[in-house]
Amino acid sequence: MSDLKRFLLRRALTFIPTVIGVTFLVFFIAAVLPADPAKLWAGGEKANPQVVENIKREYRLDRPIWEQYFFFLKNVVTNEMVSPVSHNKVWEDLGRRLPVTIQLTLLSFTFIVSIGIPLGILSALKRDSVIDMLVRILALLGVSTPVFWLAYLLIFIFFTRLGWITLAGTPVPPYSITGIPLIDSIIKLDFHTFKQVIERYWLPSLVLAYANIGVIARLVRNSFLDALSSDFVEFIDARGLSSRRKYVHVLKNAMVPVITVLGLTFGGLLAGAPITETVFGLPGVGRYLIDAIRFYDYLTLMGGVLLIALIYVTVNLLVDISYAIIDPRVRY
Amino acid sequence: MSSEEREVYEKKVLDKLVDLLLDNLTHAIDRVRPGWKVRNEARVEEFKLTLYALNRSPPGLLGLSLVSFFILIALIGPYIAPFSYDMPLVLCDRNAYLAPPGTIITVKEGSLCSEVYGIKPGNYTLILGADDYGRDLFSRILYGARTSFVVAVLVMAIGPLIGITLGLISGYRGGSVDETIMRITDVFIAFPGLILAIAFSAVLPGRVSEILDMFPPLASATLSLFALKPEHVGALANLVSVIIALWIVWWPGYTRIVRGMVLSARENVYVEAARAIGVPTHSILFRHILPNILGPILVFLTLDFGGVILVEAGLSFLGLGAVPPIADWGRIVYDGAEYFPRAWWLVFFPGLATLLAVLGFNLIGDSLRDVLDPKTRRRIEFRVKGKR
């Protein structure tokens, strides 16, 4: 157990500098790189110099860099970050849009796990068969297809031609427990809302998942084949255990590397959200970021990018910890 | 000898092409640096066998032909395009407005079009249709290939180079150098790639246009690289910002991978021997370690070439990167989506072009992985060797 403790300590210790580095990089991107944001916020070239001065003072843009950085950190922690464009608190604006992105990624993740993993096992069991080849093609097409193109193609089929989906609004139930309708409706056993959520989100989630399904299936396949050729399988065969028991053991071993990649996949889903949300008209964090950029709202950009990075880093921390608990071999 | 065996024994046309190319190349190098051919004969033979094996992989050949096709388009596309990328053909014929594929437009003698824009009078077929300005989609896709490939080449020439170098140093030096580089890498990897690219390409244009204004030769060189007209210099800043953003996004992955490979490669006896006889560090890194980990890196480079094209299209679809009137596959979809599904061709064809170009690189990468992987390599190699 001391091994595990040491691993967890080490992992936690690298987590802290990463988070500090993330805040620093975000600050650098949105506060240092833009050329004269105050003028943009005041209305561009024709802005009143007095207004520009006021904005500079309000957002501490006339102060030294390090002071600006601590001002930014303080505002992030105390929820005092105010958008210069919408004049709303950035965290509250983002918080309103977060449930949409979470539902999108959660459903997408469900698709990846429930389609990708069985497909991978199937293609490992029937190696070099038609299924195996189809999975390979799916993986190749998945990483080659522009998400927006696939999205419009499917909108053409399911919206324009078949009329099966809607592209407006997002279902919000009258109650709120976690703030995420998908989870709330499951807790409350409210199948009406649940059905609405699924109807609105299934196609965007599938589009977002598509790029990853084939990749995960290939990974599961290779990992499964690796596990199948390891020594313990020979031992199991020699002991004469049933093949069902054998495959349970193989599957357990094959899943270990898959878990790490699933953690990374989560980042890919968050990254894909802006495009998917834009095409399907979902008011999520990604869509909001893109709109903020259009209005030079760099504080919202800061908040959004920071939020996504923090979610991603935390997910990967949890993945690494669970990985170490599941597999004693990775504790270093 | 069965017929199947005889087939294996035959040298394919492509193998002969490989022989011709490599023999001439080694000969040329040998002229410049006498003795090179003898010293590197084994390495050249090995490389030939790899290419023979690639010649025997149908997906690899398909990928190779797709990629060669698109590289050709990127090179000559702007010269063979029937119209310029910004020619508003609605000025010639009102039918050009959102013209569906196959529309025939007429340019009349003495009209504004032929007088001012110098388009010869006559009938023209817009084979892929036109957008809301009546700009010919086929021409814009040809120009778009140039945009995509120039971005991809520039990104792949710098980003991985930084990443690989840092990875080599980090893995070989170890200690506090390693720790520092890896912590910095961790910070960049903490962001999902596209998000970081979005952030950088959103904030950079202001600074980039300052720099481009300061160095006019740089701006004009970039313009001719992208085959753009001088009057569109203002649209350049956003495009260059995307390239810089992708440099920043594309190095950390390589640092991590290369570091890991160096960590295991430096334990080899030949590295120890080189160190023992006093070979300088840079020489050990670049002449002893790098060539031995180059195979997997080559696969990543190929796959990422497609990846850059895909991400660049995604960014310009979000309105970042290429701005009008620059022809860019992602941007054409972004502008055309307004008229979807009525003008489906504005979404369908640019997306299809992106898909095929990226697929080409992924097919090559996938086959390269098989060819370069020692596990699958033997099978292919022995079949190839048997033909001598």
Chai-1 contact restraints between the chains, C-beta under 6 A:
chainA,res_idxA,chainB,res_idxB,connection_type,confidence,min_distance_angstrom,max_distance_angstrom,comment,restraint_id
A,P17,B,R183,contact,1.0,0.0,6.0,A-B,restraint_1
A,T18,B,D186,contact,1.0,0.0,6.0,A-B,restraint_2
A,T18,B,V187,contact,1.0,0.0,6.0,A-B,restraint_3
A,T18,B,A190,contact,1.0,0.0,6.0,A-B,restraint_4
A,G21,B,V187,contact,1.0,0.0,6.0,A-B,restraint_5
A,V22,B,V187,contact,1.0,0.0,6.0,A-B,restraint_6
A,V22,B,A190,contact,1.0,0.0,6.0,A-B,restraint_7
A,L25,B,V187,contact,1.0,0.0,6.0,A-B,restraint_8
A,I29,B,A199,contact,1.0,0.0,6.0,A-B,restraint_9
A,I29,B,V203,contact,1.0,0.0,6.0,A-B,restraint_10
A,L33,B,V203,contact,1.0,0.0,6.0,A-B,restraint_11
A,P34,B,V203,contact,1.0,0.0,6.0,A-B,restraint_12
A,P34,B,G206,contact,1.0,0.0,6.0,A-B,restraint_13
A,A35,B,G206,contact,1.0,0.0,6.0,A-B,restraint_14
A,A35,B,R207,contact,1.0,0.0,6.0,A-B,restraint_15
A,L140,B,N362,contact,1.0,0.0,6.0,A-B,restraint_16
A,V143,B,N362,contact,1.0,0.0,6.0,A-B,restraint_17
A,S144,B,L355,contact,1.0,0.0,6.0,A-B,restraint_18
A,S144,B,V358,contact,1.0,0.0,6.0,A-B,restraint_19
A,S144,B,L359,contact,1.0,0.0,6.0,A-B,restraint_20
A,S144,B,N362,contact,1.0,0.0,6.0,A-B,restraint_21
A,T145,B,L355,contact,1.0,0.0,6.0,A-B,restraint_22
A,P146,B,A313,contact,1.0,0.0,6.0,A-B,restraint_23
A,P146,B,G351,contact,1.0,0.0,6.0,A-B,restraint_24
A,P146,B,T354,contact,1.0,0.0,6.0,A-B,restraint_25
A,F148,B,F317,contact,1.0,0.0,6.0,A-B,restraint_26
A,F148,B,V333,contact,1.0,0.0,6.0,A-B,restraint_27
A,W149,B,G351,contact,1.0,0.0,6.0,A-B,restraint_28
A,Y152,B,F340,contact,1.0,0.0,6.0,A-B,restraint_29
A,Y152,B,V347,contact,1.0,0.0,6.0,A-B,restraint_30
A,F156,B,P341,contact,1.0,0.0,6.0,A-B,restraint_31
A,T160,B,P341,contact,1.0,0.0,6.0,A-B,restraint_32
A,G267,B,P192,contact,1.0,0.0,6.0,A-B,restraint_33
A,L270,B,P192,contact,1.0,0.0,6.0,A-B,restraint_34
A,A271,B,P192,contact,1.0,0.0,6.0,A-B,restraint_35
A,A271,B,G193,contact,1.0,0.0,6.0,A-B,restraint_36
A,A271,B,L194,contact,1.0,0.0,6.0,A-B,restraint_37
A,A271,B,I195,contact,1.0,0.0,6.0,A-B,restraint_38
A,P274,B,L318,contact,1.0,0.0,6.0,A-B,restraint_39
A,I275,B,G314,contact,1.0,0.0,6.0,A-B,restraint_40
A,I290,B,L318,contact,1.0,0.0,6.0,A-B,restraint_41
A,I293,B,A202,contact,1.0,0.0,6.0,A-B,restraint_42
A,V305,B,I195,contact,1.0,0.0,6.0,A-B,restraint_43
A,V305,B,A199,contact,1.0,0.0,6.0,A-B,restraint_44
A,I308,B,I195,contact,1.0,0.0,6.0,A-B,restraint_45
A,A309,B,A190,contact,1.0,0.0,6.0,A-B,restraint_46
A,A309,B,F191,contact,1.0,0.0,6.0,A-B,restraint_47
A,Y312,B,P192,contact,1.0,0.0,6.0,A-B,restraint_48
A,V313,B,A190,contact,1.0,0.0,6.0,A-B,restraint_49
